[in-house]
Each structure stands twice: as C-alpha cells, then as structure tokens.
Amino acid sequence: MSFSIRLNDKEKQMAESYARLHSMSVGEAFKAALFEKIEDEYDISLAEEAYKDYVKSGCQSRPISELWKELDL
C-alpha cells in the first residue's frame, strides 16, 4: 500500500532532516514513526487494562523491603 502526505515547507524540511539524521528515507522514517505510535498506544491500552484488573482484584502493593526480608536479601 502507498499513500501521500501533504506537508508544508517547514514540515518537509523537518522530515527530511530527521530521515538524514537516522540514515533512512523519508518514507522509512514515516513508517517507523507510525508503527512506533501504534505500538505505544497498544502498550498503553494493555497497561490500563492490567491496572484495572489489579485494582478490581483488591490486591495491594507492599514495600520492596518486605520482599527482601521474605527472600532473606
């Protein structure tokens, strides 16, 4: 699949500069940024769901010092 993006001169200059800095084409830079954003949002949604489950379960955290004592560390 391919698509086009309209950029003003300043945006184009920034994209080209970023791509050069990372030794990649502008297309590769946009693709990498897109998938990084998708992965970040997916990770956030997983973390939010895990936290909801944690709160719902009634579990509570405890100080790390208690774990160290329990493990004789």
Biopython code that builds the backbone (N, CA, C, O; Angstrom):
import numpy as np
from Bio.PDB.StructureBuilder import StructureBuilder

atoms = [
    (1, "MET", "N", (0.852, -1.159, 0.000)),
    (1, "MET", "CA", (0.000, 0.000, 0.000)),
    (1, "MET", "C", (0.907, 1.233, 0.000)),
    (1, "MET", "O", (1.977, 1.234, 0.608)),
    (2, "SER", "N", (0.474, 2.241, -0.667)),
    (2, "SER", "CA", (1.188, 3.511, -0.623)),
    (2, "SER", "C", (0.190, 4.635, -0.427)),
    (2, "SER", "O", (-0.990, 4.496, -0.747)),
    (3, "PHE", "N", (0.666, 5.732, 0.093)),
    (3, "PHE", "CA", (-0.183, 6.896, 0.279)),
    (3, "PHE", "C", (0.688, 8.140, 0.242)),
    (3, "PHE", "O", (1.916, 8.056, 0.279)),
    (4, "SER", "N", (0.053, 9.270, 0.168)),
    (4, "SER", "CA", (0.808, 10.521, 0.147)),
    (4, "SER", "C", (0.381, 11.399, 1.309)),
    (4, "SER", "O", (-0.740, 11.308, 1.810)),
    (5, "ILE", "N", (1.294, 12.240, 1.716)),
    (5, "ILE", "CA", (1.047, 13.162, 2.816)),
    (5, "ILE", "C", (1.438, 14.554, 2.347)),
    (5, "ILE", "O", (2.516, 14.749, 1.785)),
    (6, "ARG", "N", (0.574, 15.500, 2.577)),
    (6, "ARG", "CA", (0.888, 16.881, 2.221)),
    (6, "ARG", "C", (1.567, 17.551, 3.416)),
    (6, "ARG", "O", (1.042, 17.555, 4.529)),
    (7, "LEU", "N", (2.743, 18.115, 3.156)),
    (7, "LEU", "CA", (3.494, 18.810, 4.187)),
    (7, "LEU", "C", (3.801, 20.223, 3.713)),
    (7, "LEU", "O", (4.032, 20.461, 2.528)),
    (8, "ASN", "N", (3.800, 21.151, 4.655)),
    (8, "ASN", "CA", (4.257, 22.480, 4.271)),
    (8, "ASN", "C", (5.792, 22.449, 4.224)),
    (8, "ASN", "O", (6.403, 21.437, 4.567)),
    (9, "ASP", "N", (6.396, 23.530, 3.809)),
    (9, "ASP", "CA", (7.853, 23.542, 3.634)),
    (9, "ASP", "C", (8.602, 23.240, 4.923)),
    (9, "ASP", "O", (9.586, 22.500, 4.909)),
    (10, "LYS", "N", (8.151, 23.801, 6.028)),
    (10, "LYS", "CA", (8.825, 23.570, 7.305)),
    (10, "LYS", "C", (8.708, 22.105, 7.729)),
    (10, "LYS", "O", (9.685, 21.517, 8.193)),
    (11, "GLU", "N", (7.526, 21.515, 7.575)),
    (11, "GLU", "CA", (7.322, 20.112, 7.929)),
    (11, "GLU", "C", (8.183, 19.201, 7.052)),
    (11, "GLU", "O", (8.775, 18.236, 7.535)),
    (12, "LYS", "N", (8.244, 19.518, 5.768)),
    (12, "LYS", "CA", (9.054, 18.727, 4.834)),
    (12, "LYS", "C", (10.518, 18.794, 5.225)),
    (12, "LYS", "O", (11.215, 17.779, 5.221)),
    (13, "GLN", "N", (10.983, 19.985, 5.560)),
    (13, "GLN", "CA", (12.373, 20.164, 5.955)),
    (13, "GLN", "C", (12.684, 19.371, 7.221)),
    (13, "GLN", "O", (13.739, 18.745, 7.320)),
    (14, "MET", "N", (11.769, 19.396, 8.190)),
    (14, "MET", "CA", (11.962, 18.628, 9.429)),
    (14, "MET", "C", (12.001, 17.128, 9.146)),
    (14, "MET", "O", (12.846, 16.413, 9.684)),
    (15, "ALA", "N", (11.091, 16.654, 8.305)),
    (15, "ALA", "CA", (11.037, 15.225, 7.986)),
    (15, "ALA", "C", (12.311, 14.784, 7.276)),
    (15, "ALA", "O", (12.866, 13.729, 7.586)),
    (16, "GLU", "N", (12.767, 15.579, 6.339)),
    (16, "GLU", "CA", (13.990, 15.241, 5.607)),
    (16, "GLU", "C", (15.204, 15.271, 6.521)),
    (16, "GLU", "O", (16.083, 14.416, 6.417)),
    (17, "SER", "N", (15.257, 16.240, 7.407)),
    (17, "SER", "CA", (16.365, 16.341, 8.351)),
    (17, "SER", "C", (16.384, 15.137, 9.297)),
    (17, "SER", "O", (17.441, 14.565, 9.560)),
    (18, "TYR", "N", (15.220, 14.763, 9.799)),
    (18, "TYR", "CA", (15.115, 13.601, 10.682)),
    (18, "TYR", "C", (15.568, 12.335, 9.961)),
    (18, "TYR", "O", (16.328, 11.538, 10.511)),
    (19, "ALA", "N", (15.099, 12.157, 8.732)),
    (19, "ALA", "CA", (15.455, 10.964, 7.961)),
    (19, "ALA", "C", (16.962, 10.913, 7.712)),
    (19, "ALA", "O", (17.575, 9.855, 7.856)),
    (20, "ARG", "N", (17.555, 12.031, 7.346)),
    (20, "ARG", "CA", (19.004, 12.072, 7.129)),
    (20, "ARG", "C", (19.758, 11.734, 8.412)),
    (20, "ARG", "O", (20.727, 10.974, 8.388)),
    (21, "LEU", "N", (19.313, 12.297, 9.524)),
    (21, "LEU", "CA", (19.947, 12.064, 10.815)),
    (21, "LEU", "C", (19.982, 10.578, 11.160)),
    (21, "LEU", "O", (20.936, 10.099, 11.773)),
    (22, "HIS", "N", (18.944, 9.857, 10.765)),
    (22, "HIS", "CA", (18.836, 8.429, 11.069)),
    (22, "HIS", "C", (19.167, 7.539, 9.876)),
    (22, "HIS", "O", (18.889, 6.340, 9.894)),
    (23, "SER", "N", (19.754, 8.121, 8.851)),
    (23, "SER", "CA", (20.195, 7.372, 7.663)),
    (23, "SER", "C", (19.084, 6.518, 7.063)),
    (23, "SER", "O", (19.262, 5.325, 6.816)),
    (24, "MET", "N", (17.945, 7.144, 6.835)),
    (24, "MET", "CA", (16.827, 6.436, 6.220)),
    (24, "MET", "C", (16.099, 7.383, 5.280)),
    (24, "MET", "O", (16.305, 8.596, 5.305)),
    (25, "SER", "N", (15.259, 6.809, 4.466)),
    (25, "SER", "CA", (14.441, 7.631, 3.580)),
    (25, "SER", "C", (13.309, 8.275, 4.379)),
    (25, "SER", "O", (12.996, 7.844, 5.488)),
    (26, "VAL", "N", (12.707, 9.301, 3.806)),
    (26, "VAL", "CA", (11.571, 9.951, 4.460)),
    (26, "VAL", "C", (10.434, 8.943, 4.627)),
    (26, "VAL", "O", (9.763, 8.922, 5.659)),
    (27, "GLY", "N", (10.222, 8.114, 3.612)),
    (27, "GLY", "CA", (9.176, 7.090, 3.705)),
    (27, "GLY", "C", (9.428, 6.121, 4.842)),
    (27, "GLY", "O", (8.508, 5.772, 5.581)),
    (28, "GLU", "N", (10.682, 5.680, 4.985)),
    (28, "GLU", "CA", (11.024, 4.774, 6.085)),
    (28, "GLU", "C", (10.830, 5.457, 7.438)),
    (28, "GLU", "O", (10.378, 4.833, 8.398)),
    (29, "ALA", "N", (11.173, 6.739, 7.504)),
    (29, "ALA", "CA", (11.016, 7.485, 8.749)),
    (29, "ALA", "C", (9.543, 7.581, 9.148)),
    (29, "ALA", "O", (9.197, 7.388, 10.313)),
    (30, "PHE", "N", (8.679, 7.880, 8.175)),
    (30, "PHE", "CA", (7.253, 7.968, 8.482)),
    (30, "PHE", "C", (6.687, 6.608, 8.876)),
    (30, "PHE", "O", (5.867, 6.511, 9.788)),
    (31, "LYS", "N", (7.128, 5.561, 8.185)),
    (31, "LYS", "CA", (6.643, 4.213, 8.502)),
    (31, "LYS", "C", (7.069, 3.823, 9.921)),
    (31, "LYS", "O", (6.265, 3.298, 10.692)),
    (32, "ALA", "N", (8.340, 4.082, 10.261)),
    (32, "ALA", "CA", (8.829, 3.755, 11.597)),
    (32, "ALA", "C", (8.062, 4.537, 12.663)),
    (32, "ALA", "O", (7.685, 3.982, 13.696)),
    (33, "ALA", "N", (7.833, 5.825, 12.410)),
    (33, "ALA", "CA", (7.114, 6.657, 13.376)),
    (33, "ALA", "C", (5.675, 6.174, 13.546)),
    (33, "ALA", "O", (5.159, 6.134, 14.663)),
    (34, "LEU", "N", (5.037, 5.813, 12.451)),
    (34, "LEU", "CA", (3.657, 5.331, 12.516)),
    (34, "LEU", "C", (3.552, 4.073, 13.363)),
    (34, "LEU", "O", (2.698, 3.981, 14.245)),
    (35, "PHE", "N", (4.425, 3.101, 13.094)),
    (35, "PHE", "CA", (4.326, 1.852, 13.832)),
    (35, "PHE", "C", (4.779, 2.001, 15.277)),
    (35, "PHE", "O", (4.282, 1.289, 16.149)),
    (36, "GLU", "N", (5.711, 2.909, 15.550)),
    (36, "GLU", "CA", (6.089, 3.174, 16.932)),
    (36, "GLU", "C", (4.899, 3.756, 17.699)),
    (36, "GLU", "O", (4.652, 3.378, 18.844)),
    (37, "LYS", "N", (4.172, 4.665, 17.073)),
    (37, "LYS", "CA", (2.988, 5.258, 17.698)),
    (37, "LYS", "C", (1.927, 4.187, 17.955)),
    (37, "LYS", "O", (1.334, 4.148, 19.033)),
    (38, "ILE", "N", (1.690, 3.332, 16.984)),
    (38, "ILE", "CA", (0.707, 2.256, 17.135)),
    (38, "ILE", "C", (1.104, 1.339, 18.294)),
    (38, "ILE", "O", (0.266, 0.989, 19.126)),
    (39, "GLU", "N", (2.382, 0.949, 18.349)),
    (39, "GLU", "CA", (2.854, 0.072, 19.420)),
    (39, "GLU", "C", (2.723, 0.746, 20.780)),
    (39, "GLU", "O", (2.311, 0.109, 21.750)),
    (40, "ASP", "N", (3.071, 2.034, 20.861)),
    (40, "ASP", "CA", (2.955, 2.764, 22.125)),
    (40, "ASP", "C", (1.507, 2.797, 22.611)),
    (40, "ASP", "O", (1.241, 2.548, 23.787)),
    (41, "GLU", "N", (0.586, 3.098, 21.721)),
    (41, "GLU", "CA", (-0.822, 3.162, 22.120)),
    (41, "GLU", "C", (-1.349, 1.789, 22.526)),
    (41, "GLU", "O", (-2.161, 1.683, 23.446)),
    (42, "TYR", "N", (-0.893, 0.737, 21.847)),
    (42, "TYR", "CA", (-1.295, -0.624, 22.206)),
    (42, "TYR", "C", (-0.765, -0.969, 23.601)),
    (42, "TYR", "O", (-1.489, -1.517, 24.432)),
    (43, "ASP", "N", (0.517, -0.640, 23.847)),
    (43, "ASP", "CA", (1.102, -0.903, 25.165)),
    (43, "ASP", "C", (0.361, -0.152, 26.265)),
    (43, "ASP", "O", (0.124, -0.700, 27.341)),
    (44, "ILE", "N", (-0.004, 1.090, 26.000)),
    (44, "ILE", "CA", (-0.746, 1.881, 26.981)),
    (44, "ILE", "C", (-2.094, 1.246, 27.280)),
    (44, "ILE", "O", (-2.508, 1.172, 28.436)),
    (45, "SER", "N", (-2.778, 0.788, 26.235)),
    (45, "SER", "CA", (-4.095, 0.177, 26.463)),
    (45, "SER", "C", (-3.965, -1.122, 27.261)),
    (45, "SER", "O", (-4.809, -1.413, 28.109)),
    (46, "LEU", "N", (-2.916, -1.901, 26.996)),
    (46, "LEU", "CA", (-2.691, -3.120, 27.776)),
    (46, "LEU", "C", (-2.394, -2.786, 29.237)),
    (46, "LEU", "O", (-2.898, -3.447, 30.145)),
    (47, "ALA", "N", (-1.579, -1.764, 29.456)),
    (47, "ALA", "CA", (-1.236, -1.366, 30.824)),
    (47, "ALA", "C", (-2.469, -0.878, 31.568)),
    (47, "ALA", "O", (-2.660, -1.213, 32.737)),
    (48, "GLU", "N", (-3.307, -0.090, 30.902)),
    (48, "GLU", "CA", (-4.525, 0.407, 31.546)),
    (48, "GLU", "C", (-5.447, -0.745, 31.916)),
    (48, "GLU", "O", (-6.034, -0.749, 32.998)),
    (49, "GLU", "N", (-5.575, -1.711, 31.033)),
    (49, "GLU", "CA", (-6.428, -2.872, 31.309)),
    (49, "GLU", "C", (-5.862, -3.692, 32.467)),
    (49, "GLU", "O", (-6.612, -4.140, 33.335)),
    (50, "ALA", "N", (-4.545, -3.889, 32.484)),
    (50, "ALA", "CA", (-3.915, -4.642, 33.568)),
    (50, "ALA", "C", (-4.099, -3.917, 34.897)),
    (50, "ALA", "O", (-4.340, -4.553, 35.923)),
    (51, "TYR", "N", (-3.989, -2.606, 34.882)),
    (51, "TYR", "CA", (-4.170, -1.842, 36.118)),
    (51, "TYR", "C", (-5.613, -1.940, 36.611)),
    (51, "TYR", "O", (-5.852, -2.071, 37.811)),
    (52, "LYS", "N", (-6.569, -1.877, 35.694)),
    (52, "LYS", "CA", (-7.978, -2.035, 36.087)),
    (52, "LYS", "C", (-8.204, -3.395, 36.739)),
    (52, "LYS", "O", (-8.889, -3.498, 37.757)),
    (53, "ASP", "N", (-7.620, -4.442, 36.142)),
    (53, "ASP", "CA", (-7.749, -5.782, 36.709)),
    (53, "ASP", "C", (-7.104, -5.853, 38.090)),
    (53, "ASP", "O", (-7.648, -6.472, 39.005)),
    (54, "TYR", "N", (-5.949, -5.220, 38.235)),
    (54, "TYR", "CA", (-5.238, -5.199, 39.526)),
    (54, "TYR", "C", (-6.094, -4.529, 40.592)),
    (54, "TYR", "O", (-6.248, -5.064, 41.690)),
    (55, "VAL", "N", (-6.647, -3.368, 40.279)),
    (55, "VAL", "CA", (-7.476, -2.636, 41.247)),
    (55, "VAL", "C", (-8.722, -3.447, 41.576)),
    (55, "VAL", "O", (-9.112, -3.550, 42.739)),
    (56, "LYS", "N", (-9.344, -4.019, 40.558)),
    (56, "LYS", "CA", (-10.566, -4.799, 40.752)),
    (56, "LYS", "C", (-10.323, -6.035, 41.614)),
    (56, "LYS", "O", (-11.216, -6.471, 42.341)),
    (57, "SER", "N", (-9.123, -6.599, 41.535)),
    (57, "SER", "CA", (-8.827, -7.809, 42.297)),
    (57, "SER", "C", (-8.637, -7.541, 43.783)),
    (57, "SER", "O", (-8.655, -8.470, 44.591)),
    (58, "GLY", "N", (-8.453, -6.264, 44.148)),
    (58, "GLY", "CA", (-8.261, -5.924, 45.550)),
    (58, "GLY", "C", (-6.838, -6.115, 46.040)),
    (58, "GLY", "O", (-6.559, -5.890, 47.218)),
    (59, "CYS", "N", (-5.943, -6.521, 45.173)),
    (59, "CYS", "CA", (-4.543, -6.691, 45.564)),
    (59, "CYS", "C", (-3.948, -5.338, 45.940)),
    (59, "CYS", "O", (-4.355, -4.296, 45.427)),
    (60, "GLN", "N", (-2.991, -5.380, 46.833)),
    (60, "GLN", "CA", (-2.301, -4.160, 47.227)),
    (60, "GLN", "C", (-0.799, -4.377, 47.104)),
    (60, "GLN", "O", (-0.291, -5.481, 47.298)),
    (61, "SER", "N", (-0.118, -3.315, 46.783)),
    (61, "SER", "CA", (1.343, -3.410, 46.713)),
    (61, "SER", "C", (1.906, -3.310, 48.116)),
    (61, "SER", "O", (1.210, -2.941, 49.062)),
    (62, "ARG", "N", (3.175, -3.644, 48.231)),
    (62, "ARG", "CA", (3.839, -3.538, 49.521)),
    (62, "ARG", "C", (5.265, -3.063, 49.291)),
    (62, "ARG", "O", (5.776, -3.149, 48.175)),
    (63, "PRO", "N", (5.894, -2.576, 50.314)),
    (63, "PRO", "CA", (7.258, -2.056, 50.149)),
    (63, "PRO", "C", (8.228, -3.150, 49.714)),
    (63, "PRO", "O", (8.088, -4.311, 50.097)),
    (64, "ILE", "N", (9.208, -2.763, 48.911)),
    (64, "ILE", "CA", (10.195, -3.730, 48.438)),
    (64, "ILE", "C", (10.991, -4.311, 49.604)),
    (64, "ILE", "O", (11.484, -5.436, 49.523)),
    (65, "SER", "N", (11.114, -3.555, 50.675)),
    (65, "SER", "CA", (11.859, -4.053, 51.848)),
    (65, "SER", "C", (11.208, -5.316, 52.420)),
    (65, "SER", "O", (11.902, -6.196, 52.929)),
    (66, "GLU", "N", (9.884, -5.405, 52.338)),
    (66, "GLU", "CA", (9.201, -6.617, 52.807)),
    (66, "GLU", "C", (9.569, -7.822, 51.946)),
    (66, "GLU", "O", (9.754, -8.924, 52.463)),
    (67, "LEU", "N", (9.672, -7.618, 50.662)),
    (67, "LEU", "CA", (10.066, -8.712, 49.771)),
    (67, "LEU", "C", (11.493, -9.135, 50.069)),
    (67, "LEU", "O", (11.790, -10.330, 50.096)),
    (68, "TRP", "N", (12.376, -8.180, 50.290)),
    (68, "TRP", "CA", (13.765, -8.513, 50.613)),
    (68, "TRP", "C", (13.851, -9.337, 51.886)),
    (68, "TRP", "O", (14.610, -10.304, 51.956)),
    (69, "LYS", "N", (13.076, -8.958, 52.892)),
    (69, "LYS", "CA", (13.065, -9.734, 54.137)),
    (69, "LYS", "C", (12.564, -11.153, 53.881)),
    (69, "LYS", "O", (13.119, -12.129, 54.386)),
    (70, "GLU", "N", (11.510, -11.239, 53.092)),
    (70, "GLU", "CA", (10.917, -12.541, 52.779)),
    (70, "GLU", "C", (11.910, -13.439, 52.048)),
    (70, "GLU", "O", (11.894, -14.657, 52.221)),
    (71, "LEU", "N", (12.768, -12.841, 51.238)),
    (71, "LEU", "CA", (13.750, -13.603, 50.465)),
    (71, "LEU", "C", (15.115, -13.664, 51.137)),
    (71, "LEU", "O", (16.070, -14.178, 50.554)),
    (72, "ASP", "N", (15.215, -13.148, 52.350)),
    (72, "ASP", "CA", (16.481, -13.086, 53.081)),
    (72, "ASP", "C", (17.580, -12.380, 52.288)),
    (72, "ASP", "O", (18.709, -12.862, 52.194)),
    (73, "LEU", "N", (17.234, -11.257, 51.736)),
    (73, "LEU", "CA", (18.235, -10.479, 50.985)),
    (73, "LEU", "C", (18.681, -9.281, 51.771)),
    (73, "LEU", "O", (19.518, -8.511, 51.300)),
]
sb = StructureBuilder()
sb.init_structure("model")
sb.init_model(0)
sb.init_chain("A")
sb.init_seg("    ")
for serial, (resi, resn, name, xyz) in enumerate(atoms, 1):
    if name == "N":
        sb.init_residue(resn, " ", resi, " ")
    sb.init_atom(name, np.array(xyz, "f"), 0.0, 1.0, " ", f" {name:<3s}", serial, name[0])
structure = sb.get_structure()
